[in-house]
């Protein structure tokens, strides 16, 4: 079912053929070989709206830029945010619907949590959340509406210029203050470098995390036996997080460009070809997992590719995992009898399911539970 590599139906990119990698081993090989598979393709895809990003850089320049911000997202650094930031936000969101007995776990919970967390980490005021959320959503949709994304980019840049200038005068304990004072080889980071990183972080970071939380809750709610098992044994939460990420990663593809002729699994990918690394297929590789399409929180743990791998492995993976873990635990602590809201026919609007060809998540997740005061 999940073959090793295919040429995408003879499709042509701007510079050559497009190849799609499907199996786990081949996907890992490409993502770990930055010399043969460049990330520069992202400069073409989203660069006009996002600017010069670490996502589209390779080699020493990428490492230098990434190291400047990596320390803010290390697991040891994040630990202080769990109790002081993420847990209070989760409880605040649940407070809004705990007494009602029903909620949409996408719009009421998963969608709200990441933007609140990342804004606090960056040091942005809560009153700006609505506008930040709008800009982020429009930026991530650059492929569908370039004009709208460019408008969002301009608006966000103007906003960030004021914030960065203020942080330079009055630095705080936040990521933007760190970036405003950081230097590379003795030189302060240029403002546009800071803006481009923040545009990427606000859009891609919040988009993928809210989808990951929504996917996890959908999988558990649609497997009530496994949800009940976790409710009675919270130590299984970490396993549930990883299995949800494996079965339904929030992003299905990572793009690369071949910098030279390279042979993978008996197929030669020519220099200049576009390469799509299919994370969704890799995470369902029968050669790596038994019954890979089944959601099973008790399956033996093995690394997956939901966060990619190699030099460009997701910078926010520890934060995303922490948000997923805390979000699930708070729901189990606060809401008794959590279950999908009953629906009628298959076409019922309340019938939730995960959808999407690039980004994947449920549009809505209506649940019911016992009311609490």
VORO-69826 format. One line per field, with one value per residue (C-alpha): chain; x, z, y; residue in one letter. Coordinates in nm, 3 decimals, decimal comma. Each point is the difference from the previous one (the first is absolute). Layout:
N
ch = A  ...
east = X  ...
up = Z  ...
north = Y  ...
aa = a  ...
This chain:
373
ch = A  A  A  A  A  A  A  A  A  A  A  A  A  A  A  A  A  A  A  A  A  A  A  A  A  A  A  A  A  A  A  A  A  A  A  A  A  A  A  A  A  A  A  A  A  A  A  A  A  A  A  A  A  A  A  A  A  A  A  A  A  A  A  A  A  A  A  A  A  A  A  A  A  A  A  A  A  A  A  A  A  A  A  A  A  A  A  A  A  A  A  A  A  A  A  A  A  A  A  A  A  A  A  A  A  A  A  A  A  A  A  A  A  A  A  A  A  A  A  A  A  A  A  A  A  A  A  A  A  A  A  A  A  A  A  A  A  A  A  A  A  A  A  A  A  A  A  A  A  A  A  A  A  A  A  A  A  A  A  A  A  A  A  A  A  A  A  A  A  A  A  A  A  A  A  A  A  A  A  A  A  A  A  A  A  A  A  A  A  A  A  A  A  A  A  A  A  A  A  A  A  A  A  A  A  A  A  A  A  A  A  A  A  A  A  A  A  A  A  A  A  A  A  A  A  A  A  A  A  A  A  A  A  A  A  A  A  A  A  A  A  A  A  A  A  A  A  A  A  A  A  A  A  A  A  A  A  A  A  A  A  A  A  A  A  A  A  A  A  A  A  A  A  A  A  A  A  A  A  A  A  A  A  A  A  A  A  A  A  A  A  A  A  A  A  A  A  A  A  A  A  A  A  A  A  A  A  A  A  A  A  A  A  A  A  A  A  A  A  A  A  A  A  A  A  A  A  A  A  A  A  A  A  A  A  A  A  A  A  A  A  A  A  A  A  A  A  A  A  A  A  A  A  A  A  A  A  A  A  A  A  A  A  A  A  A  A  A  A  A  A  A  A
east = 0,000  0,271  0,264  0,350  0,010  -0,206  0,025  -0,314  -0,193  0,253  -0,067  0,237  0,125  0,154  0,340  -0,065  -0,186  -0,172  0,075  -0,187  0,166  -0,239  0,170  0,153  0,358  0,006  -0,165  0,255  0,285  -0,111  -0,069  0,338  0,195  -0,012  0,291  -0,203  -0,349  -0,023  -0,271  0,032  -0,326  -0,184  0,141  -0,193  -0,316  -0,052  0,295  -0,192  -0,230  0,227  0,331  0,342  -0,064  0,214  -0,248  0,146  0,368  0,267  0,346  0,191  -0,241  -0,291  0,188  0,110  -0,350  -0,166  0,239  -0,095  -0,356  0,039  0,087  -0,341  -0,169  0,218  -0,187  0,175  -0,098  -0,361  -0,054  -0,051  -0,286  -0,203  -0,137  0,033  -0,147  -0,145  -0,193  -0,174  -0,097  -0,149  -0,201  -0,118  -0,127  -0,177  -0,160  -0,195  -0,188  0,036  -0,340  -0,178  0,038  0,105  0,276  0,174  0,351  0,138  -0,135  -0,037  0,328  0,255  -0,021  0,041  0,280  0,310  -0,044  -0,041  0,307  0,231  -0,112  0,085  0,338  0,074  -0,114  -0,299  -0,305  -0,313  -0,217  0,174  -0,087  -0,294  0,201  0,304  -0,217  -0,146  0,341  0,140  -0,286  0,033  0,377  -0,021  -0,251  0,246  -0,042  -0,374  -0,004  0,334  -0,144  -0,164  0,317  0,210  -0,243  0,024  0,379  0,008  -0,237  0,189  0,335  -0,122  -0,127  0,323  0,212  -0,166  0,035  0,370  0,083  -0,175  0,178  0,338  -0,077  -0,171  0,104  -0,193  0,018  -0,130  0,119  -0,038  0,219  0,261  -0,008  0,015  0,321  0,155  0,302  0,160  0,378  -0,011  -0,281  -0,353  -0,268  -0,153  -0,362  -0,122  0,168  -0,192  -0,328  0,033  0,064  -0,297  -0,228  0,093  -0,036  -0,339  -0,152  0,154  0,044  -0,358  -0,149  0,171  -0,049  -0,373  -0,042  0,205  -0,218  -0,319  0,121  0,094  -0,336  -0,187  0,192  -0,061  -0,365  -0,060  0,179  -0,181  0,162  0,344  -0,121  -0,137  0,330  0,190  -0,251  0,071  0,376  0,138  0,350  -0,127  -0,049  0,351  -0,055  -0,334  0,165  0,262  -0,248  -0,231  0,290  0,098  -0,348  -0,111  0,291  -0,124  0,208  0,027  0,288  0,342  0,148  0,360  0,201  0,270  0,333  0,162  -0,086  -0,072  -0,108  -0,257  -0,123  0,103  -0,144  0,212  -0,144  0,159  0,154  -0,260  -0,297  -0,263  -0,034  -0,304  0,069  -0,331  -0,006  -0,348  0,100  0,331  -0,188  -0,217  0,282  -0,085  0,370  0,033  -0,333  -0,239  -0,352  0,127  -0,342  -0,136  0,003  0,146  0,144  0,153  0,211  0,380  0,152  0,204  0,103  -0,234  0,035  -0,280  0,265  0,233  0,363  0,346  0,126  -0,347  -0,178  -0,282  0,141  -0,319  -0,041  0,047  -0,246  -0,258  0,029  -0,034  -0,309  -0,160  0,078  -0,124  -0,307  -0,108  0,071  -0,205  -0,298  0,016  0,035  -0,286  -0,258  -0,164  -0,156  0,164  -0,135  -0,095  -0,334  -0,249  -0,086  -0,248  0,062  0,341  -0,061  -0,076  0,205  0,091  0,177  0,368  0,291  0,357  0,047  0,263  0,256  0,287  -0,112  -0,226  -0,241  -0,372  -0,189  -0,208  -0,011  -0,332  0,011  -0,225  0,089  -0,136  -0,045  0,228  -0,021
up = 0,000  0,095  -0,275  0,033  -0,264  -0,294  -0,266  0,049  -0,315  -0,223  0,161  -0,085  0,241  -0,102  -0,023  -0,067  0,101  0,336  0,203  0,307  0,274  0,185  0,225  0,337  -0,088  -0,319  0,164  0,281  -0,248  -0,189  0,308  0,150  -0,317  -0,015  -0,246  -0,262  0,088  0,050  0,190  -0,230  -0,168  0,290  -0,104  -0,323  0,158  0,294  -0,008  -0,151  0,305  0,272  -0,096  0,047  0,232  0,167  -0,155  -0,343  0,102  -0,021  0,143  0,233  -0,045  0,110  0,303  0,107  -0,018  0,154  0,296  0,090  0,080  0,080  0,364  0,060  -0,109  0,175  0,214  0,317  -0,073  -0,072  0,332  0,178  -0,236  0,069  0,341  -0,035  -0,348  -0,182  0,291  0,097  -0,362  -0,038  0,319  -0,103  -0,331  0,167  0,252  -0,289  -0,082  0,298  0,139  -0,335  -0,054  -0,364  -0,204  -0,334  0,090  -0,319  0,016  0,380  0,097  -0,256  -0,217  0,294  0,196  -0,229  -0,096  0,367  0,100  -0,276  0,043  0,370  -0,073  -0,251  0,241  -0,202  0,177  0,032  -0,144  -0,336  -0,026  -0,236  -0,256  0,036  -0,061  -0,314  -0,140  0,078  -0,175  -0,309  -0,016  0,015  -0,285  -0,240  -0,249  -0,026  0,003  -0,059  0,012  0,334  0,140  -0,118  0,168  0,323  -0,025  -0,037  0,291  0,226  -0,094  0,091  0,331  0,075  -0,081  0,287  0,233  -0,076  0,043  0,336  0,112  -0,084  0,228  0,271  -0,029  0,188  0,068  -0,341  -0,336  -0,189  0,255  -0,043  -0,379  0,018  0,206  -0,176  -0,226  -0,269  -0,019  0,191  -0,207  0,126  -0,192  -0,275  0,062  -0,308  0,127  0,325  -0,178  -0,233  0,287  0,195  -0,305  -0,039  0,368  0,041  -0,310  -0,043  0,373  0,101  -0,309  0,047  0,376  -0,001  -0,269  0,201  0,308  -0,206  -0,168  0,333  0,158  -0,304  0,003  0,372  -0,010  -0,291  0,194  0,336  0,136  -0,035  0,142  0,304  0,041  0,008  0,240  0,247  -0,062  -0,076  -0,055  -0,345  -0,111  -0,143  -0,206  -0,122  -0,114  -0,205  -0,153  -0,101  -0,162  -0,187  -0,125  -0,086  -0,037  -0,045  -0,318  -0,265  -0,214  0,030  -0,320  -0,119  -0,319  -0,122  -0,022  -0,199  -0,150  0,295  0,013  0,254  0,016  -0,357  -0,154  -0,119  0,087  -0,238  0,105  0,014  0,057  0,256  0,275  0,223  0,320  0,103  0,380  0,007  -0,208  0,185  0,331  -0,138  -0,142  0,040  0,011  0,324  0,182  0,034  -0,111  -0,058  -0,084  0,342  0,288  0,296  0,298  0,132  -0,306  0,058  -0,028  -0,310  -0,132  -0,263  -0,243  0,109  0,090  -0,285  0,069  -0,080  0,013  -0,053  0,260  0,148  0,242  0,207  0,042  0,379  0,039  -0,222  0,192  0,330  -0,115  -0,124  0,322  0,232  -0,215  0,019  0,371  0,086  -0,198  0,183  0,336  -0,057  -0,218  0,107  -0,263  -0,293  -0,326  -0,353  -0,030  -0,153  -0,362  -0,251  -0,360  -0,163  -0,153  0,336  0,043  0,349  -0,136  0,047  -0,190  -0,086  -0,344  -0,210  -0,269  0,141  0,344  0,178  0,292  0,078  -0,071  0,312  0,286  0,189  0,332  0,303  0,363  0,352  0,105  0,273  0,209
north = 0,000  0,249  -0,039  0,130  0,274  0,119  0,269  0,204  -0,092  0,167  0,337  0,282  0,264  0,332  -0,164  -0,368  -0,314  -0,039  -0,312  -0,119  -0,205  -0,229  -0,255  0,081  -0,089  0,206  0,300  -0,007  -0,027  0,311  0,211  -0,088  0,071  0,379  0,006  -0,187  0,127  0,375  0,187  0,301  -0,098  0,168  0,337  -0,041  -0,140  0,236  0,239  0,294  0,006  -0,139  0,162  -0,156  -0,294  -0,264  -0,246  0,076  0,011  -0,268  -0,064  0,236  0,292  -0,218  -0,137  0,348  0,147  -0,304  -0,009  0,356  -0,098  -0,370  0,060  0,159  -0,324  -0,257  -0,250  0,120  0,361  -0,093  -0,173  0,331  0,083  -0,313  0,103  0,377  0,039  -0,302  -0,151  0,330  0,066  -0,348  0,041  0,346  -0,136  -0,295  0,238  0,149  -0,320  -0,237  0,103  -0,030  -0,373  0,028  0,165  0,003  -0,111  0,155  0,357  0,018  -0,164  -0,124  0,313  0,237  -0,164  0,027  0,366  0,094  -0,199  0,122  0,362  -0,014  -0,160  0,275  0,269  0,124  0,149  -0,211  0,278  -0,049  -0,370  0,037  0,197  -0,225  -0,305  0,156  0,094  -0,345  -0,177  0,220  -0,049  -0,378  0,011  0,164  -0,283  0,063  0,382  0,174  0,350  -0,057  -0,153  0,295  0,238  -0,198  0,001  0,378  0,052  -0,239  0,154  0,348  -0,135  -0,189  0,305  0,185  -0,298  -0,061  0,369  -0,002  -0,319  0,153  0,292  -0,205  -0,367  -0,265  -0,372  -0,107  -0,128  0,328  0,178  -0,274  0,037  0,379  -0,023  -0,302  0,029  -0,215  0,023  0,326  0,153  0,063  -0,186  0,208  0,093  -0,189  -0,318  0,033  0,075  -0,299  -0,239  0,137  -0,018  -0,366  -0,079  0,165  -0,157  -0,343  -0,064  0,074  -0,165  -0,336  -0,018  0,071  -0,264  -0,251  0,055  -0,029  -0,320  -0,155  0,079  -0,129  -0,329  -0,049  0,101  -0,238  -0,278  0,026  -0,317  0,158  0,331  -0,186  -0,184  0,331  0,155  -0,280  -0,002  0,347  -0,136  -0,104  0,360  0,031  -0,317  0,132  0,323  -0,186  -0,244  0,286  0,184  -0,316  -0,091  0,354  0,244  0,358  0,048  -0,271  0,125  0,162  0,144  -0,019  0,060  -0,238  0,184  -0,281  -0,336  -0,227  -0,364  -0,118  -0,357  -0,074  0,316  0,293  0,341  0,255  0,327  0,277  -0,232  0,092  -0,260  -0,045  -0,193  -0,156  -0,010  -0,148  -0,301  -0,045  -0,013  -0,282  -0,212  -0,372  -0,083  0,200  -0,041  -0,292  0,101  0,356  0,144  -0,098  0,248  -0,189  0,186  -0,323  -0,081  -0,017  0,345  0,084  0,342  0,145  0,289  0,234  0,260  -0,095  -0,091  0,128  0,359  0,147  -0,213  0,209  0,257  0,000  -0,376  0,004  0,286  -0,172  -0,325  0,183  0,189  -0,324  -0,182  0,276  0,068  -0,365  -0,033  0,310  -0,129  -0,332  0,175  0,241  -0,178  -0,326  -0,224  0,178  -0,145  0,095  0,174  -0,243  0,071  -0,136  -0,095  -0,010  0,341  0,160  0,319  -0,117  -0,309  0,095  -0,142  0,094  0,152  0,177  -0,078  0,209  0,115  -0,251  0,033  -0,008  0,322  -0,058  -0,249  0,021  -0,184  -0,036  -0,068  0,030  0,360  0,130  0,313
aa = x  x  x  x  x  x  x  x  x  x  x  x  x  x  x  x  x  x  x  x  x  x  x  x  x  x  x  x  x  x  x  x  x  x  x  x  x  x  x  x  x  x  x  x  x  x  x  x  x  x  x  x  x  x  x  x  x  x  x  x  x  x  x  x  x  x  x  x  x  x  x  x  x  x  x  x  x  x  x  x  x  x  x  x  x  x  x  x  x  x  x  x  x  x  x  x  x  x  x  x  x  x  x  x  x  x  x  x  x  x  x  x  x  x  x  x  x  x  x  x  x  x  x  x  x  x  x  x  x  x  x  x  x  x  x  x  x  x  x  x  x  x  x  x  x  x  x  x  x  x  x  x  x  x  x  x  x  x  x  x  x  x  x  x  x  x  x  x  x  x  x  x  x  x  x  x  x  x  x  x  x  x  x  x  x  x  x  x  x  x  x  x  x  x  x  x  x  x  x  x  x  x  x  x  x  x  x  x  x  x  x  x  x  x  x  x  x  x  x  x  x  x  x  x  x  x  x  x  x  x  x  x  x  x  x  x  x  x  x  x  x  x  x  x  x  x  x  x  x  x  x  x  x  x  x  x  x  x  x  x  x  x  x  x  x  x  x  x  x  x  x  x  x  x  x  x  x  x  x  x  x  x  x  x  x  x  x  x  x  x  x  x  x  x  x  x  x  x  x  x  x  x  x  x  x  x  x  x  x  x  x  x  x  x  x  x  x  x  x  x  x  x  x  x  x  x  x  x  x  x  x  x  x  x  x  x  x  x  x  x  x  x  x  x  x  x  x  x  x  x  x  x  x  x  x  x  x  x  x  x  x  x  x  x  x  x  x  x  x  x  x  x  x
